Amino acid sequence: MKVVVLKKFGSAENFEVIEKPVPSLRPGHVLVKIYASSVNPVDFKIRQGLLPIGPDLPAVLHGDMSGEIVEVGQGVTDFRKGDLVYGCVGGFSGLPGVLAEFVLADAQLLAHKPKNLSFEEAAVLPLVSITSWNALVDRAKVKKGQRALVHAGMGGVGHIAFQLAKALGAEVHITCSSEEKAIRTKELGVDAAINYKNLGVKDYVESYTDGMGYDVVFDTVGGSCLDDSFSAARVNGTVVSIAARASHDLSQVHIKSLTLHVVFMLLPLIMNEGRRRHGEILSELNKLIENNQIRPILHSKSFNFEDVGSAHNCLEQGNVLGKISLVSNW
Ligand SMILES: NC(=O)c1ccc[n+]([C@@H]2O[C@H](COP(=O)([O-])OP(=O)(O)OC[C@H]3O[C@@H](n4cnc5c(N)ncnc54)[C@H](OP(=O)(O)O)[C@@H]3O)[C@@H](O)[C@H]2O)c1
């Protein structure tokens, strides 16, 4: 089969297409013909050599995928040959990625593809959706009557997170850096879109919450955004971060008696513990997608697998709205 491999860590030009044997079937696994994938920041951070969770070189990267099951391993009962599936299945230490014609996927990590989405749309969802679910459902337990703030509302995680928070019944506000992003989020049902370039955290807490603060704040950016999240949360509120690898002053967490959660979505893949939950979350998500409560936004430009380097450059340069998809032409 054809695969895209990363020859060495560093530049986005270090990818190359080579031939490799199709993986052999194993119990608990399915062989999937891959139709589409996506680009997540973790993919280019691994490529750059910044994270210690990448596979050994030469490496097949990227975890998100949608495709069709072509073979079913012993013990797999939830899927049959011909099923259309999606999931985040590899591209990290010990698990080969999906920039290939086929991937051998742990069936626990998969769900049936939502019927109302294309392969391209479905493939951009798994990593960002499971992350959002971990943050807002499993940890913050967002519910009706609450007011939630999602930072970077048109980012990959942010645009799914705010739709999920809406589906859970909360009043949802987002922050973003441009009028264009604000308009797109409002079209998708956000209650208030705050351009953080025009309004600082103290001012928007005053204007949008009468100075009370938010019940739940989801930090999808990290750095000073996590500090702003502590400022934006109400007394006894909850902050969830997915980018907390830094030093922060916890004074406000103490003074306001906040609950702080940190989510690392990839742990079940890396540790091989709790993987079934990923498949379950995607199956739950399907209901919201097929009920038109959650819809992925695809960036205006998509790339094919051979052009993965250009797709990385595109995400790294910023100005991306929603998710960049990768489509297989193999
Ligand atoms: N811990 C986990 O499990 C987990 C899971 C998924 C992602 N992550 C991490 O969470 C972060 C967001 O992921 P994502 O998929 O949403 O990324 P993304 O699609 O690139 O979106 C990031 C958004 O953050 C905003 N932003 C603010 N300052 C930025 C800066 N200096 N550089 C880049 N973006 C900036 C941008 O929105 P504005 O232009 O509106 O500011 C951008 O749209 C990444 O660091 C990723 O690695 C962690």
The ligand as a Tripos MOL2 file, in Angstrom:
@<TRIPOS>MOLECULE
LIG
   48    52     1     0     0
SMALL
NO_CHARGES

@<TRIPOS>ATOM
      1 N1         -4.9790   18.3690   25.5840 N.am      1 LIG1
      2 C1         -5.6670   17.8500   24.5850 C.2       1 LIG1
      3 O1         -6.2330   16.7740   24.6970 O.2       1 LIG1
      4 C2         -5.7860   18.6280   23.3060 C.ar      1 LIG1
      5 C3         -6.6810   18.2020   22.3140 C.ar      1 LIG1
      6 C4         -6.8240   18.9670   21.1690 C.ar      1 LIG1
      7 C5         -6.0470   20.1140   20.9990 C.ar      1 LIG1
      8 N2         -5.1600   20.4560   21.9480 N.ar      1 LIG1
      9 C6         -4.3560   21.6920   21.8190 C.3       1 LIG1
     10 O2         -5.2690   22.7710   21.9240 O.3       1 LIG1
     11 C7         -4.8510   23.8360   21.0770 C.3       1 LIG1
     12 C8         -5.9830   24.1910   20.1190 C.3       1 LIG1
     13 O3         -6.2260   23.1160   19.2270 O.3       1 LIG1
     14 P1         -7.1330   23.3720   17.9360 P.3       1 LIG1
     15 O4         -7.2290   22.0960   17.2300 O.co2     1 LIG1
     16 O5         -8.3780   24.0830   18.3050 O.co2     1 LIG1
     17 O6         -6.1730   24.3870   17.1200 O.3       1 LIG1
     18 P2         -6.5500   25.3640   15.9280 P.3       1 LIG1
     19 O7         -7.6020   24.7760   15.0660 O.co2     1 LIG1
     20 O8         -5.2580   25.7600   15.3150 O.co2     1 LIG1
     21 O9         -7.2160   26.6360   16.6420 O.3       1 LIG1
     22 C9         -6.5000   27.3850   17.5680 C.3       1 LIG1
     23 C10        -7.1580   28.7390   17.7260 C.3       1 LIG1
     24 O10        -6.5240   29.4100   18.8020 O.3       1 LIG1
     25 C11        -6.5180   30.7960   18.5500 C.3       1 LIG1
     26 N3         -5.1970   31.3150   18.8920 N.ar      1 LIG1
     27 C12        -4.9620   32.2960   19.8020 C.ar      1 LIG1
     28 N4         -3.6770   32.5300   19.9160 N.ar      1 LIG1
     29 C13        -3.0570   31.6870   19.0850 C.ar      1 LIG1
     30 C14        -1.7060   31.4620   18.7410 C.ar      1 LIG1
     31 N5         -0.7020   32.1500   19.2970 N.pl3     1 LIG1
     32 N6         -1.4240   30.4960   17.8230 N.ar      1 LIG1
     33 C15        -2.4090   29.7640   17.2460 C.ar      1 LIG1
     34 N7         -3.7230   29.9510   17.5450 N.ar      1 LIG1
     35 C16        -4.0280   30.8960   18.4400 C.ar      1 LIG1
     36 C17        -6.8820   31.0060   17.0850 C.3       1 LIG1
     37 O11        -8.1670   31.6210   17.0940 O.3       1 LIG1
     38 P3         -8.3200   33.2180   17.0750 P.3       1 LIG1
     39 O12        -7.6870   33.6860   15.7850 O.co2     1 LIG1
     40 O13        -9.7680   33.4490   17.1120 O.co2     1 LIG1
     41 O14        -7.5670   33.7090   18.2760 O.co2     1 LIG1
     42 C18        -6.9960   29.6110   16.5050 C.3       1 LIG1
     43 O15        -8.1280   29.4750   15.6870 O.3       1 LIG1
     44 C19        -3.5760   23.3560   20.4010 C.3       1 LIG1
     45 O16        -2.4830   23.7870   21.1510 O.3       1 LIG1
     46 C20        -3.6750   21.8420   20.4790 C.3       1 LIG1
     47 O17        -2.4270   21.1970   20.4230 O.3       1 LIG1
     48 C21        -5.0100   19.7530   23.1000 C.ar      1 LIG1
@<TRIPOS>BOND
     1     1     2 1
     2     2     3 2
     3     2     4 1
     4     4     5 ar
     5     4    48 ar
     6     5     6 ar
     7     6     7 ar
     8     7     8 ar
     9     8     9 1
    10     8    48 ar
    11     9    10 1
    12     9    46 1
    13    10    11 1
    14    11    12 1
    15    11    44 1
    16    12    13 1
    17    13    14 1
    18    14    15 2
    19    14    16 1
    20    14    17 1
    21    17    18 1
    22    18    19 2
    23    18    20 1
    24    18    21 1
    25    21    22 1
    26    22    23 1
    27    23    24 1
    28    23    42 1
    29    24    25 1
    30    25    26 1
    31    25    36 1
    32    26    27 ar
    33    26    35 ar
    34    27    28 ar
    35    28    29 ar
    36    29    30 ar
    37    29    35 ar
    38    30    31 1
    39    30    32 ar
    40    32    33 ar
    41    33    34 ar
    42    34    35 ar
    43    36    37 1
    44    36    42 1
    45    37    38 1
    46    38    39 2
    47    38    40 1
    48    38    41 1
    49    42    43 1
    50    44    45 1
    51    44    46 1
    52    46    47 1
@<TRIPOS>SUBSTRUCTURE
     1 LIG1         1 GROUP 0 **** ****
